[in-house]
Amino acid sequence: MEDEQDVPLSIEPLRRLARIVLEEERLPHGTEVGIMFVTDETMARYNRRFLGKDGPTDVLALPLAPGGYEASRADSATAGGVPFGLGDIFVAPRFVHRQARDHGSDPEDEISLMITHGLLHLVGYDHESEPEAVVMEERERSLLALVGVERR
């Protein structure tokens, strides 16, 4: 985890959450994910660069492997003692805090949701259709409950 912005964060609970999500999603030991906390300005640049969208967003998840996560590739990499790089997640805490205020939710819980949401994207969940969104939201809800966070 890298923190490149000025909103105070409790990093260790977020690191613990990320580990729990990876374990619960049955990723092999040795899986690596980069999680970066960035300013709104940096997020806006990444959003433009990677998604072609203007302005900042709450979270971006960028898989390292084209086509996304494949369990067989992860298992073979970690079996050989090589860490498996799943991808990177970028979170804009200031944006997320404003979003939490707008939704009447706890800012720290909202950051936890963004970490969970980003990790699930990296392992293949999506919300392009209503059925996919329901599945992803239910998985977020169950994972967040493991650390005492209620999904809004």
PyMOL commands that set and color helices and strands:
alter all, ss='L'
color gray80, all
select helices_A, chain A and resi 11-24+40-51+71-79+93-103+107-122+130-145
alter helices_A, ss='H'
color red, helices_A
select strands_A, chain A and resi 2-3+31-37+59-63+84-91
alter strands_A, ss='S'
color yellow, strands_A
deselect
rebuild
show_as cartoon
